[in-house]
C-alpha cells in the first residue's frame, strides 16, 4: 500500500469525515457571525454620518471676515454642502436654536455665549472655535462650556473638521 492510498483511506475514515463536517460548519457559523458583527458595528455609523453630511445644518456664529473663513474651510474640505451651512449674527441668535450643530467663533461671540448655550438643545453639539492667536478662554467660561453636553473647545482649524465629523456621528437625532 502506497502512502497516497494510506492517506486516502485515513481521511475517508468515518470519524475524520464527521470531524471535517463539524469543522466546516463551525467555520461557516463563525464567518456568518463575524459578518453580522461587522454589519452591526459599521452600518449604523456610516448611516448616521451620511445622514449628518447630507441633511444636518451647521450654524456658524461668526462675524465677517471670520464667517467666510470658517464657511470656506468647511466647503473647501468637500465634505460639507454649502446649503447646509448657515451664518448667524449676534442679532439673530434664536435663528440657530433648531440646528443640531453650532459652531461658535469665540472672540466675537464671547458676550453672547450664555444666550447661545441657553438656546442650545441638549442633543445639539456645541463647538467653540477659539484660536490661540486670539487669546485664552477664561476659566469661568471653560467651566460653562464644559458643563454642557456635547461641547468641544477647538483651537486649531484642522482639528475643527475632525470634531465636526465626530459630533455629527455622536450627537442624537430628534425622532419625528
Secondary structure by P-SEA (a helix, b strand, c coil): ccaaaaaaaaaacaaaaaaaaaaaaaaaaaaaaaaaaaaaccaaaaaaaaaaaccbbbbbbccaaaaaaaaaaaaaacccccccbbbbccccccccccccbbbbcccccccaaaaaaaaccccbbbbbbbbcccccccaaaaaaaaaccbbbbbccaaaaaaaaaaaaacbbbbcc
